[in-house]
Amino acid sequence: MPKKFKPPPFNYCDYRCDRCSEQENCRVYKEDQERLLQHYIKGEDPYDPNIFLGDLQTIFQNSEKMIKEIAEKEGIELDEISDKEVPRVNLREFIIYRLAWQYYKDANAFIKELEANGIPEEVHEDFQDLVWYHTLIAAKTGRLVSGFANNFLDEEFQKTEEEGTLCVINKGINLSQNALQNMLNELPDQFYTITDLLDLLKRLEKQIQTDIRQKVG
């Protein structure tokens, strides 16, 4: 018999499975471990920007599948809806996504530099937090923005999904800020890089507080 899992939290989860007591009961953990294993088997770095983009695309495909399943339960015939009626979202139109993606790229470059030079023991834990959340913030922001044009879900359900996703994004921002602040004290030679990353997180945080739906221009 297939193993039974608890309903996955997906949008409300930060996937920090090593700090969670529900590993054995969680499909999120199982799927993430399988994803990482497949990358390592292929000799791929799961945190490489190109690999991450592919994973991000898979996340969106899974989200689409989930929407179709919900629509089916609600009796909505998606096949009868024309292409013109299907909601489309250009992620890069939204300031919040541009900030999250820029932070991901800059943080990834910083991470690669530290890995090449060796990670000082004093910032090892902070480095782990930085690595973990720099991808999660971008992925969750993309997931958030992709739901803006969704007119098929119940308004209350959609609001709950959005609030849950924002909670995870804000958690990632706060922990990343703490990590970078600690690294700033220990790595004075990286002052400008770290302060630039902190500035991006501050701008992202402010954009969330101001208007998550604001578009560029």
Secondary structure as the mmCIF struct_conf table of DSSP 4:
data_model
#
loop_
_struct_conf.conf_type_id
_struct_conf.id
_struct_conf.beg_label_comp_id
_struct_conf.beg_label_asym_id
_struct_conf.beg_label_seq_id
_struct_conf.end_label_comp_id
_struct_conf.end_label_asym_id
_struct_conf.end_label_seq_id
HELX_LH_PP_P HELX_LH_PP_P1 PRO A 2 LYS A 4
STRN STRN1 LYS A 6 LYS A 6
HELX_LH_PP_P HELX_LH_PP_P2 PRO A 7 PRO A 8
HELX_RH_3T_P HELX_RH_3T_P1 PHE A 10 TYR A 12
HELX_RH_3T_P HELX_RH_3T_P2 CYS A 17 ARG A 19
TURN_TY1_P TURN_TY1_P1 SER A 21 GLU A 22
HELX_RH_3T_P HELX_RH_3T_P3 GLN A 23 ASN A 25
STRN STRN2 CYS A 26 CYS A 26
HELX_RH_AL_P HELX_RH_AL_P1 ARG A 27 ILE A 41
TURN_TY1_P TURN_TY1_P2 LYS A 42 GLY A 43
TURN_TY1_P TURN_TY1_P3 PRO A 46 TYR A 47
BEND BEND1 ASP A 48 ASP A 48
HELX_RH_AL_P HELX_RH_AL_P2 PRO A 49 LYS A 73
TURN_TY1_P TURN_TY1_P4 GLU A 74 GLY A 75
HELX_RH_3T_P HELX_RH_3T_P4 LEU A 78 GLU A 80
BEND BEND2 ILE A 81 ILE A 81
HELX_RH_3T_P HELX_RH_3T_P5 ASP A 83 GLU A 85
BEND BEND3 VAL A 86 VAL A 86
HELX_RH_3T_P HELX_RH_3T_P6 LEU A 91 GLU A 93
STRN STRN3 PHE A 94 PHE A 94
HELX_RH_AL_P HELX_RH_AL_P3 ILE A 95 ASN A 117
HELX_RH_3T_P HELX_RH_3T_P7 GLU A 121 VAL A 123
HELX_RH_AL_P HELX_RH_AL_P4 HIS A 124 SER A 146
TURN_TY1_P TURN_TY1_P5 GLY A 147 ALA A 149
BEND BEND4 PHE A 152 LEU A 153
HELX_RH_AL_P HELX_RH_AL_P5 GLU A 155 GLU A 186
HELX_RH_3T_P HELX_RH_3T_P8 PRO A 188 GLN A 190
HELX_RH_AL_P HELX_RH_AL_P6 PHE A 191 THR A 210
TURN_TY1_P TURN_TY1_P6 ILE A 212 ARG A 213
HELX_LH_PP_P HELX_LH_PP_P3 GLN A 214 GLN A 214
STRN STRN4 LYS A 215 LYS A 215
HELX_LH_PP_P HELX_LH_PP_P4 VAL A 216 VAL A 216
#
